[in-house]
Amino acid sequence: VVSRKDAPVIRAVRNMAGVDVVYVDNLSVLHLAPGGVPGRLTLWTQGAIEKLSSGKLFNVGE
């Protein structure tokens, strides 16, 4: 999960099979639990976590 469309990680993983990059603004439960099965490994950038917190989308640490 990334916060910017020009994040360097996008270029690093674009050719890896089974790896999806999602912008934090477009994140949904379908990305986190495909098929209704929770437990997908998710990597977050620091910027994505900060954007969640500052956008009042999720309360981090509360």
PDBQT receptor file of N, H, CA, C and O in Angstrom, charges set to zero:
ATOM      1  N   VAL A   1       0.864  -1.162   0.000  1.00  0.00    +0.000 N 
ATOM      2  CA  VAL A   1       0.000   0.000   0.000  1.00  0.00    +0.000 C 
ATOM      3  C   VAL A   1       0.907   1.219   0.000  1.00  0.00    +0.000 C 
ATOM      4  O   VAL A   1       1.749   1.370   0.885  1.00  0.00    +0.000 OA
ATOM      5  N   VAL A   2       0.740   2.082  -0.982  1.00  0.00    +0.000 N 
ATOM      6  H   VAL A   2       0.056   1.959  -1.701  1.00  0.00    +0.000 HD
ATOM      7  CA  VAL A   2       1.580   3.260  -1.136  1.00  0.00    +0.000 C 
ATOM      8  C   VAL A   2       0.732   4.523  -1.076  1.00  0.00    +0.000 C 
ATOM      9  O   VAL A   2      -0.482   4.479  -1.270  1.00  0.00    +0.000 OA
ATOM     10  N   SER A   3       1.383   5.645  -0.807  1.00  0.00    +0.000 N 
ATOM     11  H   SER A   3       2.370   5.681  -0.650  1.00  0.00    +0.000 HD
ATOM     12  CA  SER A   3       0.661   6.909  -0.688  1.00  0.00    +0.000 C 
ATOM     13  C   SER A   3       0.778   7.788  -1.930  1.00  0.00    +0.000 C 
ATOM     14  O   SER A   3      -0.006   8.720  -2.110  1.00  0.00    +0.000 OA
ATOM     15  N   ARG A   4       1.761   7.491  -2.789  1.00  0.00    +0.000 N 
ATOM     16  H   ARG A   4       2.398   6.734  -2.643  1.00  0.00    +0.000 HD
ATOM     17  CA  ARG A   4       1.983   8.332  -3.974  1.00  0.00    +0.000 C 
ATOM     18  C   ARG A   4       2.015   7.462  -5.230  1.00  0.00    +0.000 C 
ATOM     19  O   ARG A   4       2.419   6.300  -5.192  1.00  0.00    +0.000 OA
ATOM     20  N   LYS A   5       1.581   8.051  -6.336  1.00  0.00    +0.000 N 
ATOM     21  H   LYS A   5       1.253   8.995  -6.367  1.00  0.00    +0.000 HD
ATOM     22  CA  LYS A   5       1.591   7.323  -7.597  1.00  0.00    +0.000 C 
ATOM     23  C   LYS A   5       2.987   7.198  -8.183  1.00  0.00    +0.000 C 
ATOM     24  O   LYS A   5       3.194   6.418  -9.112  1.00  0.00    +0.000 OA
ATOM     25  N   ASP A   6       3.950   7.948  -7.661  1.00  0.00    +0.000 N 
ATOM     26  H   ASP A   6       3.782   8.582  -6.907  1.00  0.00    +0.000 HD
ATOM     27  CA  ASP A   6       5.319   7.871  -8.164  1.00  0.00    +0.000 C 
ATOM     28  C   ASP A   6       6.260   7.210  -7.151  1.00  0.00    +0.000 C 
ATOM     29  O   ASP A   6       7.465   7.463  -7.162  1.00  0.00    +0.000 OA
ATOM     30  N   ALA A   7       5.714   6.377  -6.290  1.00  0.00    +0.000 N 
ATOM     31  H   ALA A   7       4.735   6.171  -6.281  1.00  0.00    +0.000 HD
ATOM     32  CA  ALA A   7       6.528   5.683  -5.278  1.00  0.00    +0.000 C 
ATOM     33  C   ALA A   7       7.513   4.733  -5.962  1.00  0.00    +0.000 C 
ATOM     34  O   ALA A   7       7.129   4.007  -6.879  1.00  0.00    +0.000 OA
ATOM     35  N   PRO A   8       8.779   4.728  -5.529  1.00  0.00    +0.000 N 
ATOM     36  CA  PRO A   8       9.796   3.865  -6.155  1.00  0.00    +0.000 C 
ATOM     37  C   PRO A   8       9.473   2.372  -6.076  1.00  0.00    +0.000 C 
ATOM     38  O   PRO A   8       9.916   1.602  -6.928  1.00  0.00    +0.000 OA
ATOM     39  N   VAL A   9       8.723   1.960  -5.083  1.00  0.00    +0.000 N 
ATOM     40  H   VAL A   9       8.364   2.585  -4.390  1.00  0.00    +0.000 HD
ATOM     41  CA  VAL A   9       8.402   0.545  -4.930  1.00  0.00    +0.000 C 
ATOM     42  C   VAL A   9       7.543   0.032  -6.085  1.00  0.00    +0.000 C 
ATOM     43  O   VAL A   9       7.550  -1.165  -6.370  1.00  0.00    +0.000 OA
ATOM     44  N   ILE A  10       6.823   0.899  -6.737  1.00  0.00    +0.000 N 
ATOM     45  H   ILE A  10       6.817   1.871  -6.506  1.00  0.00    +0.000 HD
ATOM     46  CA  ILE A  10       5.971   0.485  -7.849  1.00  0.00    +0.000 C 
ATOM     47  C   ILE A  10       6.820  -0.087  -8.976  1.00  0.00    +0.000 C 
ATOM     48  O   ILE A  10       6.496  -1.140  -9.526  1.00  0.00    +0.000 OA
ATOM     49  N   ARG A  11       7.893   0.594  -9.320  1.00  0.00    +0.000 N 
ATOM     50  H   ARG A  11       8.156   1.449  -8.873  1.00  0.00    +0.000 HD
ATOM     51  CA  ARG A  11       8.783   0.090 -10.364  1.00  0.00    +0.000 C 
ATOM     52  C   ARG A  11       9.504  -1.176  -9.928  1.00  0.00    +0.000 C 
ATOM     53  O   ARG A  11       9.794  -2.043 -10.753  1.00  0.00    +0.000 OA
ATOM     54  N   ALA A  12       9.790  -1.286  -8.651  1.00  0.00    +0.000 N 
ATOM     55  H   ALA A  12       9.554  -0.582  -7.981  1.00  0.00    +0.000 HD
ATOM     56  CA  ALA A  12      10.539  -2.433  -8.143  1.00  0.00    +0.000 C 
ATOM     57  C   ALA A  12       9.731  -3.729  -8.204  1.00  0.00    +0.000 C 
ATOM     58  O   ALA A  12      10.312  -4.798  -8.392  1.00  0.00    +0.000 OA
ATOM     59  N   VAL A  13       8.427  -3.662  -8.052  1.00  0.00    +0.000 N 
ATOM     60  H   VAL A  13       7.955  -2.794  -7.900  1.00  0.00    +0.000 HD
ATOM     61  CA  VAL A  13       7.624  -4.884  -7.974  1.00  0.00    +0.000 C 
ATOM     62  C   VAL A  13       6.667  -5.080  -9.140  1.00  0.00    +0.000 C 
ATOM     63  O   VAL A  13       5.889  -6.034  -9.130  1.00  0.00    +0.000 OA
ATOM     64  N   ARG A  14       6.696  -4.226 -10.125  1.00  0.00    +0.000 N 
ATOM     65  H   ARG A  14       7.327  -3.451 -10.133  1.00  0.00    +0.000 HD
ATOM     66  CA  ARG A  14       5.690  -4.313 -11.188  1.00  0.00    +0.000 C 
ATOM     67  C   ARG A  14       5.753  -5.603 -12.002  1.00  0.00    +0.000 C 
ATOM     68  O   ARG A  14       4.741  -5.994 -12.584  1.00  0.00    +0.000 OA
ATOM     69  N   ASN A  15       6.884  -6.269 -12.063  1.00  0.00    +0.000 N 
ATOM     70  H   ASN A  15       7.705  -5.952 -11.590  1.00  0.00    +0.000 HD
ATOM     71  CA  ASN A  15       6.988  -7.512 -12.822  1.00  0.00    +0.000 C 
ATOM     72  C   ASN A  15       6.985  -8.761 -11.957  1.00  0.00    +0.000 C 
ATOM     73  O   ASN A  15       7.249  -9.855 -12.455  1.00  0.00    +0.000 OA
ATOM     74  N   MET A  16       6.695  -8.621 -10.685  1.00  0.00    +0.000 N 
ATOM     75  H   MET A  16       6.481  -7.732 -10.279  1.00  0.00    +0.000 HD
ATOM     76  CA  MET A  16       6.636  -9.775  -9.784  1.00  0.00    +0.000 C 
ATOM     77  C   MET A  16       5.224 -10.371  -9.816  1.00  0.00    +0.000 C 
ATOM     78  O   MET A  16       4.233  -9.677  -9.588  1.00  0.00    +0.000 OA
ATOM     79  N   ALA A  17       5.163 -11.645 -10.098  1.00  0.00    +0.000 N 
ATOM     80  H   ALA A  17       5.968 -12.209 -10.283  1.00  0.00    +0.000 HD
ATOM     81  CA  ALA A  17       3.867 -12.314 -10.144  1.00  0.00    +0.000 C 
ATOM     82  C   ALA A  17       3.250 -12.381  -8.755  1.00  0.00    +0.000 C 
ATOM     83  O   ALA A  17       3.932 -12.685  -7.776  1.00  0.00    +0.000 OA
ATOM     84  N   GLY A  18       1.961 -12.096  -8.676  1.00  0.00    +0.000 N 
ATOM     85  H   GLY A  18       1.407 -11.849  -9.471  1.00  0.00    +0.000 HD
ATOM     86  CA  GLY A  18       1.246 -12.192  -7.409  1.00  0.00    +0.000 C 
ATOM     87  C   GLY A  18       1.381 -10.997  -6.498  1.00  0.00    +0.000 C 
ATOM     88  O   GLY A  18       0.846 -11.005  -5.390  1.00  0.00    +0.000 OA
ATOM     89  N   VAL A  19       2.093  -9.951  -6.944  1.00  0.00    +0.000 N 
ATOM     90  H   VAL A  19       2.528  -9.944  -7.844  1.00  0.00    +0.000 HD
ATOM     91  CA  VAL A  19       2.277  -8.757  -6.126  1.00  0.00    +0.000 C 
ATOM     92  C   VAL A  19       1.422  -7.634  -6.713  1.00  0.00    +0.000 C 
ATOM     93  O   VAL A  19       1.512  -7.326  -7.902  1.00  0.00    +0.000 OA
ATOM     94  N   ASP A  20       0.606  -7.039  -5.878  1.00  0.00    +0.000 N 
ATOM     95  H   ASP A  20       0.533  -7.288  -4.913  1.00  0.00    +0.000 HD
ATOM     96  CA  ASP A  20      -0.244  -5.923  -6.285  1.00  0.00    +0.000 C 
ATOM     97  C   ASP A  20       0.170  -4.687  -5.502  1.00  0.00    +0.000 C 
ATOM     98  O   ASP A  20       0.451  -4.763  -4.306  1.00  0.00    +0.000 OA
ATOM     99  N   VAL A  21       0.205  -3.545  -6.188  1.00  0.00    +0.000 N 
ATOM    100  H   VAL A  21      -0.023  -3.483  -7.160  1.00  0.00    +0.000 HD
ATOM    101  CA  VAL A  21       0.459  -2.272  -5.532  1.00  0.00    +0.000 C 
ATOM    102  C   VAL A  21      -0.833  -1.475  -5.593  1.00  0.00    +0.000 C 
ATOM    103  O   VAL A  21      -1.421  -1.302  -6.660  1.00  0.00    +0.000 OA
ATOM    104  N   VAL A  22      -1.271  -0.990  -4.427  1.00  0.00    +0.000 N 
ATOM    105  H   VAL A  22      -0.793  -1.131  -3.560  1.00  0.00    +0.000 HD
ATOM    106  CA  VAL A  22      -2.526  -0.251  -4.335  1.00  0.00    +0.000 C 
ATOM    107  C   VAL A  22      -2.257   1.089  -3.668  1.00  0.00    +0.000 C 
ATOM    108  O   VAL A  22      -1.530   1.165  -2.678  1.00  0.00    +0.000 OA
ATOM    109  N   TYR A  23      -2.846   2.143  -4.215  1.00  0.00    +0.000 N 
ATOM    110  H   TYR A  23      -3.437   2.081  -5.020  1.00  0.00    +0.000 HD
ATOM    111  CA  TYR A  23      -2.758   3.463  -3.595  1.00  0.00    +0.000 C 
ATOM    112  C   TYR A  23      -3.697   3.495  -2.401  1.00  0.00    +0.000 C 
ATOM    113  O   TYR A  23      -4.797   2.944  -2.456  1.00  0.00    +0.000 OA
ATOM    114  N   VAL A  24      -3.275   4.129  -1.342  1.00  0.00    +0.000 N 
ATOM    115  H   VAL A  24      -2.383   4.578  -1.297  1.00  0.00    +0.000 HD
ATOM    116  CA  VAL A  24      -4.047   4.132  -0.104  1.00  0.00    +0.000 C 
ATOM    117  C   VAL A  24      -5.448   4.714  -0.319  1.00  0.00    +0.000 C 
ATOM    118  O   VAL A  24      -6.387   4.312   0.368  1.00  0.00    +0.000 OA
ATOM    119  N   ASP A  25      -5.603   5.642  -1.249  1.00  0.00    +0.000 N 
ATOM    120  H   ASP A  25      -4.839   5.968  -1.806  1.00  0.00    +0.000 HD
ATOM    121  CA  ASP A  25      -6.925   6.215  -1.525  1.00  0.00    +0.000 C 
ATOM    122  C   ASP A  25      -7.866   5.205  -2.176  1.00  0.00    +0.000 C 
ATOM    123  O   ASP A  25      -9.084   5.336  -2.058  1.00  0.00    +0.000 OA
ATOM    124  N   ASN A  26      -7.325   4.207  -2.857  1.00  0.00    +0.000 N 
ATOM    125  H   ASN A  26      -6.335   4.100  -2.954  1.00  0.00    +0.000 HD
ATOM    126  CA  ASN A  26      -8.134   3.214  -3.561  1.00  0.00    +0.000 C 
ATOM    127  C   ASN A  26      -8.253   1.895  -2.808  1.00  0.00    +0.000 C 
ATOM    128  O   ASN A  26      -8.829   0.939  -3.329  1.00  0.00    +0.000 OA
ATOM    129  N   LEU A  27      -7.729   1.827  -1.613  1.00  0.00    +0.000 N 
ATOM    130  H   LEU A  27      -7.261   2.603  -1.189  1.00  0.00    +0.000 HD
ATOM    131  CA  LEU A  27      -7.708   0.593  -0.841  1.00  0.00    +0.000 C 
ATOM    132  C   LEU A  27      -9.111   0.194  -0.408  1.00  0.00    +0.000 C 
ATOM    133  O   LEU A  27      -9.894   1.028   0.048  1.00  0.00    +0.000 OA
ATOM    134  N   SER A  28      -9.418  -1.087  -0.555  1.00  0.00    +0.000 N 
ATOM    135  H   SER A  28      -8.782  -1.765  -0.925  1.00  0.00    +0.000 HD
ATOM    136  CA  SER A  28     -10.707  -1.604  -0.094  1.00  0.00    +0.000 C 
ATOM    137  C   SER A  28     -10.494  -2.946   0.589  1.00  0.00    +0.000 C 
ATOM    138  O   SER A  28      -9.393  -3.498   0.577  1.00  0.00    +0.000 OA
ATOM    139  N   VAL A  29     -11.548  -3.455   1.175  1.00  0.00    +0.000 N 
ATOM    140  H   VAL A  29     -12.442  -3.007   1.185  1.00  0.00    +0.000 HD
ATOM    141  CA  VAL A  29     -11.469  -4.738   1.861  1.00  0.00    +0.000 C 
ATOM    142  C   VAL A  29     -11.168  -5.862   0.872  1.00  0.00    +0.000 C 
ATOM    143  O   VAL A  29     -10.607  -6.886   1.260  1.00  0.00    +0.000 OA
ATOM    144  N   LEU A  30     -11.524  -5.690  -0.376  1.00  0.00    +0.000 N 
ATOM    145  H   LEU A  30     -11.979  -4.858  -0.691  1.00  0.00    +0.000 HD
ATOM    146  CA  LEU A  30     -11.242  -6.713  -1.380  1.00  0.00    +0.000 C 
ATOM    147  C   LEU A  30      -9.748  -6.867  -1.634  1.00  0.00    +0.000 C 
ATOM    148  O   LEU A  30      -9.293  -7.943  -2.020  1.00  0.00    +0.000 OA
ATOM    149  N   HIS A  31      -8.979  -5.793  -1.419  1.00  0.00    +0.000 N 
ATOM    150  H   HIS A  31      -9.349  -4.919  -1.105  1.00  0.00    +0.000 HD
ATOM    151  CA  HIS A  31      -7.525  -5.889  -1.554  1.00  0.00    +0.000 C 
ATOM    152  C   HIS A  31      -6.896  -6.594  -0.355  1.00  0.00    +0.000 C 
ATOM    153  O   HIS A  31      -5.912  -7.320  -0.499  1.00  0.00    +0.000 OA
ATOM    154  N   LEU A  32      -7.463  -6.379   0.808  1.00  0.00    +0.000 N 
ATOM    155  H   LEU A  32      -8.262  -5.790   0.924  1.00  0.00    +0.000 HD
ATOM    156  CA  LEU A  32      -6.887  -6.944   2.036  1.00  0.00    +0.000 C 
ATOM    157  C   LEU A  32      -7.337  -8.374   2.301  1.00  0.00    +0.000 C 
ATOM    158  O   LEU A  32      -6.608  -9.147   2.922  1.00  0.00    +0.000 OA
ATOM    159  N   ALA A  33      -8.526  -8.732   1.839  1.00  0.00    +0.000 N 
ATOM    160  H   ALA A  33      -9.119  -8.105   1.335  1.00  0.00    +0.000 HD
ATOM    161  CA  ALA A  33      -9.058 -10.079   2.070  1.00  0.00    +0.000 C 
ATOM    162  C   ALA A  33      -9.726 -10.586   0.792  1.00  0.00    +0.000 C 
ATOM    163  O   ALA A  33     -10.954 -10.641   0.723  1.00  0.00    +0.000 OA
ATOM    164  N   PRO A  34      -8.937 -10.956  -0.220  1.00  0.00    +0.000 N 
ATOM    165  CA  PRO A  34      -9.536 -11.409  -1.477  1.00  0.00    +0.000 C 
ATOM    166  C   PRO A  34     -10.343 -12.692  -1.274  1.00  0.00    +0.000 C 
ATOM    167  O   PRO A  34      -9.887 -13.634  -0.627  1.00  0.00    +0.000 OA
ATOM    168  N   GLY A  35     -11.533 -12.709  -1.833  1.00  0.00    +0.000 N 
ATOM    169  H   GLY A  35     -11.904 -11.944  -2.359  1.00  0.00    +0.000 HD
ATOM    170  CA  GLY A  35     -12.390 -13.885  -1.677  1.00  0.00    +0.000 C 
ATOM    171  C   GLY A  35     -12.979 -14.024  -0.290  1.00  0.00    +0.000 C 
ATOM    172  O   GLY A  35     -13.530 -15.074   0.040  1.00  0.00    +0.000 OA
ATOM    173  N   GLY A  36     -12.877 -12.993   0.529  1.00  0.00    +0.000 N 
ATOM    174  H   GLY A  36     -12.429 -12.140   0.261  1.00  0.00    +0.000 HD
ATOM    175  CA  GLY A  36     -13.425 -13.035   1.876  1.00  0.00    +0.000 C 
ATOM    176  C   GLY A  36     -12.544 -13.752   2.876  1.00  0.00    +0.000 C 
ATOM    177  O   GLY A  36     -12.952 -13.978   4.016  1.00  0.00    +0.000 OA
ATOM    178  N   VAL A  37     -11.337 -14.113   2.463  1.00  0.00    +0.000 N 
ATOM    179  H   VAL A  37     -11.006 -13.929   1.537  1.00  0.00    +0.000 HD
ATOM    180  CA  VAL A  37     -10.422 -14.831   3.354  1.00  0.00    +0.000 C 
ATOM    181  C   VAL A  37      -9.355 -13.858   3.847  1.00  0.00    +0.000 C 
ATOM    182  O   VAL A  37      -8.489 -13.461   3.068  1.00  0.00    +0.000 OA
ATOM    183  N   PRO A  38      -9.394 -13.461   5.134  1.00  0.00    +0.000 N 
ATOM    184  CA  PRO A  38      -8.375 -12.542   5.640  1.00  0.00    +0.000 C 
ATOM    185  C   PRO A  38      -7.027 -13.241   5.788  1.00  0.00    +0.000 C 
ATOM    186  O   PRO A  38      -6.948 -14.467   5.859  1.00  0.00    +0.000 OA
ATOM    187  N   GLY A  39      -6.003 -12.458   5.832  1.00  0.00    +0.000 N 
ATOM    188  H   GLY A  39      -6.067 -11.461   5.774  1.00  0.00    +0.000 HD
ATOM    189  CA  GLY A  39      -4.685 -13.028   6.059  1.00  0.00    +0.000 C 
ATOM    190  C   GLY A  39      -3.701 -12.787   4.935  1.00  0.00    +0.000 C 
ATOM    191  O   GLY A  39      -2.650 -13.427   4.903  1.00  0.00    +0.000 OA
ATOM    192  N   ARG A  40      -3.997 -11.905   4.028  1.00  0.00    +0.000 N 
ATOM    193  H   ARG A  40      -4.851 -11.385   4.055  1.00  0.00    +0.000 HD
ATOM    194  CA  ARG A  40      -3.074 -11.579   2.953  1.00  0.00    +0.000 C 
ATOM    195  C   ARG A  40      -1.935 -10.740   3.508  1.00  0.00    +0.000 C 
ATOM    196  O   ARG A  40      -2.165  -9.796   4.265  1.00  0.00    +0.000 OA
ATOM    197  N   LEU A  41      -0.716 -11.079   3.137  1.00  0.00    +0.000 N 
ATOM    198  H   LEU A  41      -0.530 -11.846   2.522  1.00  0.00    +0.000 HD
ATOM    199  CA  LEU A  41       0.439 -10.309   3.574  1.00  0.00    +0.000 C 
ATOM    200  C   LEU A  41       0.371  -8.927   2.937  1.00  0.00    +0.000 C 
ATOM    201  O   LEU A  41       0.271  -8.809   1.716  1.00  0.00    +0.000 OA
ATOM    202  N   THR A  42       0.423  -7.893   3.748  1.00  0.00    +0.000 N 
ATOM    203  H   THR A  42       0.504  -7.989   4.741  1.00  0.00    +0.000 HD
ATOM    204  CA  THR A  42       0.314  -6.523   3.260  1.00  0.00    +0.000 C 
ATOM    205  C   THR A  42       1.476  -5.708   3.781  1.00  0.00    +0.000 C 
ATOM    206  O   THR A  42       1.740  -5.685   4.983  1.00  0.00    +0.000 OA
ATOM    207  N   LEU A  43       2.168  -5.042   2.880  1.00  0.00    +0.000 N 
ATOM    208  H   LEU A  43       1.954  -5.061   1.904  1.00  0.00    +0.000 HD
ATOM    209  CA  LEU A  43       3.256  -4.143   3.237  1.00  0.00    +0.000 C 
ATOM    210  C   LEU A  43       2.775  -2.711   3.033  1.00  0.00    +0.000 C 
ATOM    211  O   LEU A  43       2.190  -2.379   2.002  1.00  0.00    +0.000 OA
ATOM    212  N   TRP A  44       3.029  -1.882   4.019  1.00  0.00    +0.000 N 
ATOM    213  H   TRP A  44       3.504  -2.152   4.856  1.00  0.00    +0.000 HD
ATOM    214  CA  TRP A  44       2.596  -0.489   3.992  1.00  0.00    +0.000 C 
ATOM    215  C   TRP A  44       3.816   0.415   3.967  1.00  0.00    +0.000 C 
ATOM    216  O   TRP A  44       4.797   0.153   4.663  1.00  0.00    +0.000 OA
ATOM    217  N   THR A  45       3.764   1.479   3.170  1.00  0.00    +0.000 N 
ATOM    218  H   THR A  45       2.967   1.691   2.604  1.00  0.00    +0.000 HD
ATOM    219  CA  THR A  45       4.815   2.484   3.244  1.00  0.00    +0.000 C 
ATOM    220  C   THR A  45       4.481   3.420   4.403  1.00  0.00    +0.000 C 
ATOM    221  O   THR A  45       3.328   3.524   4.820  1.00  0.00    +0.000 OA
ATOM    222  N   GLN A  46       5.502   4.093   4.912  1.00  0.00    +0.000 N 
ATOM    223  H   GLN A  46       6.439   4.008   4.573  1.00  0.00    +0.000 HD
ATOM    224  CA  GLN A  46       5.287   5.037   6.015  1.00  0.00    +0.000 C 
ATOM    225  C   GLN A  46       4.320   6.138   5.581  1.00  0.00    +0.000 C 
ATOM    226  O   GLN A  46       3.471   6.563   6.365  1.00  0.00    +0.000 OA
ATOM    227  N   GLY A  47       4.444   6.593   4.354  1.00  0.00    +0.000 N 
ATOM    228  H   GLY A  47       5.134   6.248   3.717  1.00  0.00    +0.000 HD
ATOM    229  CA  GLY A  47       3.565   7.640   3.841  1.00  0.00    +0.000 C 
ATOM    230  C   GLY A  47       2.109   7.209   3.796  1.00  0.00    +0.000 C 
ATOM    231  O   GLY A  47       1.218   8.018   4.055  1.00  0.00    +0.000 OA
ATOM    232  N   ALA A  48       1.853   5.942   3.471  1.00  0.00    +0.000 N 
ATOM    233  H   ALA A  48       2.577   5.285   3.261  1.00  0.00    +0.000 HD
ATOM    234  CA  ALA A  48       0.482   5.441   3.432  1.00  0.00    +0.000 C 
ATOM    235  C   ALA A  48      -0.129   5.420   4.830  1.00  0.00    +0.000 C 
ATOM    236  O   ALA A  48      -1.298   5.762   5.005  1.00  0.00    +0.000 OA
ATOM    237  N   ILE A  49       0.657   5.021   5.816  1.00  0.00    +0.000 N 
ATOM    238  H   ILE A  49       1.607   4.743   5.673  1.00  0.00    +0.000 HD
ATOM    239  CA  ILE A  49       0.164   5.005   7.200  1.00  0.00    +0.000 C 
ATOM    240  C   ILE A  49      -0.128   6.424   7.676  1.00  0.00    +0.000 C 
ATOM    241  O   ILE A  49      -1.144   6.668   8.328  1.00  0.00    +0.000 OA
ATOM    242  N   GLU A  50       0.755   7.353   7.353  1.00  0.00    +0.000 N 
ATOM    243  H   GLU A  50       1.581   7.155   6.824  1.00  0.00    +0.000 HD
ATOM    244  CA  GLU A  50       0.535   8.750   7.734  1.00  0.00    +0.000 C 
ATOM    245  C   GLU A  50      -0.690   9.323   7.042  1.00  0.00    +0.000 C 
ATOM    246  O   GLU A  50      -1.432  10.098   7.646  1.00  0.00    +0.000 OA
ATOM    247  N   LYS A  51      -0.915   8.961   5.794  1.00  0.00    +0.000 N 
ATOM    248  H   LYS A  51      -0.312   8.332   5.303  1.00  0.00    +0.000 HD
ATOM    249  CA  LYS A  51      -2.076   9.461   5.061  1.00  0.00    +0.000 C 
ATOM    250  C   LYS A  51      -3.369   8.912   5.654  1.00  0.00    +0.000 C 
ATOM    251  O   LYS A  51      -4.371   9.623   5.729  1.00  0.00    +0.000 OA
ATOM    252  N   LEU A  52      -3.349   7.647   6.077  1.00  0.00    +0.000 N 
ATOM    253  H   LEU A  52      -2.535   7.069   6.017  1.00  0.00    +0.000 HD
ATOM    254  CA  LEU A  52      -4.522   7.084   6.753  1.00  0.00    +0.000 C 
ATOM    255  C   LEU A  52      -4.830   7.853   8.024  1.00  0.00    +0.000 C 
ATOM    256  O   LEU A  52      -5.989   8.164   8.302  1.00  0.00    +0.000 OA
ATOM    257  N   SER A  53      -3.797   8.159   8.796  1.00  0.00    +0.000 N 
ATOM    258  H   SER A  53      -2.856   7.906   8.571  1.00  0.00    +0.000 HD
ATOM    259  CA  SER A  53      -3.981   8.854  10.066  1.00  0.00    +0.000 C 
ATOM    260  C   SER A  53      -4.433  10.300   9.861  1.00  0.00    +0.000 C 
ATOM    261  O   SER A  53      -5.353  10.765  10.535  1.00  0.00    +0.000 OA
ATOM    262  N   SER A  54      -3.797  11.002   8.945  1.00  0.00    +0.000 N 
ATOM    263  H   SER A  54      -3.050  10.624   8.397  1.00  0.00    +0.000 HD
ATOM    264  CA  SER A  54      -4.123  12.422   8.742  1.00  0.00    +0.000 C 
ATOM    265  C   SER A  54      -5.467  12.603   8.038  1.00  0.00    +0.000 C 
ATOM    266  O   SER A  54      -6.119  13.632   8.213  1.00  0.00    +0.000 OA
ATOM    267  N   GLY A  55      -5.882  11.628   7.253  1.00  0.00    +0.000 N 
ATOM    268  H   GLY A  55      -5.352  10.792   7.111  1.00  0.00    +0.000 HD
ATOM    269  CA  GLY A  55      -7.142  11.720   6.540  1.00  0.00    +0.000 C 
ATOM    270  C   GLY A  55      -8.328  11.252   7.346  1.00  0.00    +0.000 C 
ATOM    271  O   GLY A  55      -9.451  11.218   6.843  1.00  0.00    +0.000 OA
ATOM    272  N   LYS A  56      -8.085  10.884   8.613  1.00  0.00    +0.000 N 
ATOM    273  H   LYS A  56      -7.172  10.911   9.021  1.00  0.00    +0.000 HD
ATOM    274  CA  LYS A  56      -9.128  10.386   9.506  1.00  0.00    +0.000 C 
ATOM    275  C   LYS A  56      -9.820   9.150   8.925  1.00  0.00    +0.000 C 
ATOM    276  O   LYS A  56     -10.992   8.895   9.201  1.00  0.00    +0.000 OA
ATOM    277  N   LEU A  57      -9.075   8.383   8.114  1.00  0.00    +0.000 N 
ATOM    278  H   LEU A  57      -8.123   8.590   7.889  1.00  0.00    +0.000 HD
ATOM    279  CA  LEU A  57      -9.605   7.163   7.543  1.00  0.00    +0.000 C 
ATOM    280  C   LEU A  57      -9.500   6.008   8.530  1.00  0.00    +0.000 C 
ATOM    281  O   LEU A  57     -10.284   5.060   8.492  1.00  0.00    +0.000 OA
ATOM    282  N   PHE A  58      -8.505   6.112   9.418  1.00  0.00    +0.000 N 
ATOM    283  H   PHE A  58      -7.868   6.883   9.448  1.00  0.00    +0.000 HD
ATOM    284  CA  PHE A  58      -8.267   5.073  10.406  1.00  0.00    +0.000 C 
ATOM    285  C   PHE A  58      -7.492   5.698  11.544  1.00  0.00    +0.000 C 
ATOM    286  O   PHE A  58      -6.552   6.453  11.295  1.00  0.00    +0.000 OA
ATOM    287  N   ASN A  59      -7.844   5.415  12.766  1.00  0.00    +0.000 N 
ATOM    288  H   ASN A  59      -8.607   4.802  12.968  1.00  0.00    +0.000 HD
ATOM    289  CA  ASN A  59      -7.158   5.980  13.920  1.00  0.00    +0.000 C 
ATOM    290  C   ASN A  59      -5.972   5.105  14.294  1.00  0.00    +0.000 C 
ATOM    291  O   ASN A  59      -6.154   4.022  14.851  1.00  0.00    +0.000 OA
ATOM    292  N   VAL A  60      -4.775   5.556  13.999  1.00  0.00    +0.000 N 
ATOM    293  H   VAL A  60      -4.628   6.436  13.547  1.00  0.00    +0.000 HD
ATOM    294  CA  VAL A  60      -3.575   4.801  14.297  1.00  0.00    +0.000 C 
ATOM    295  C   VAL A  60      -3.193   5.044  15.752  1.00  0.00    +0.000 C 
ATOM    296  O   VAL A  60      -3.024   6.190  16.170  1.00  0.00    +0.000 OA
ATOM    297  N   GLY A  61      -3.057   3.974  16.519  1.00  0.00    +0.000 N 
ATOM    298  H   GLY A  61      -3.195   3.044  16.180  1.00  0.00    +0.000 HD
ATOM    299  CA  GLY A  61      -2.617   4.074  17.902  1.00  0.00    +0.000 C 
ATOM    300  C   GLY A  61      -3.696   4.440  18.888  1.00  0.00    +0.000 C 
ATOM    301  O   GLY A  61      -3.384   4.764  20.034  1.00  0.00    +0.000 OA
ATOM    302  N   GLU A  62      -4.924   4.404  18.502  1.00  0.00    +0.000 N 
ATOM    303  H   GLU A  62      -5.178   4.141  17.571  1.00  0.00    +0.000 HD
ATOM    304  CA  GLU A  62      -6.007   4.722  19.439  1.00  0.00    +0.000 C 
ATOM    305  C   GLU A  62      -6.926   3.550  19.603  1.00  0.00    +0.000 C 
ATOM    306  O   GLU A  62      -7.899   3.628  20.354  1.00  0.00    +0.000 OA
TER     307      GLU A  62
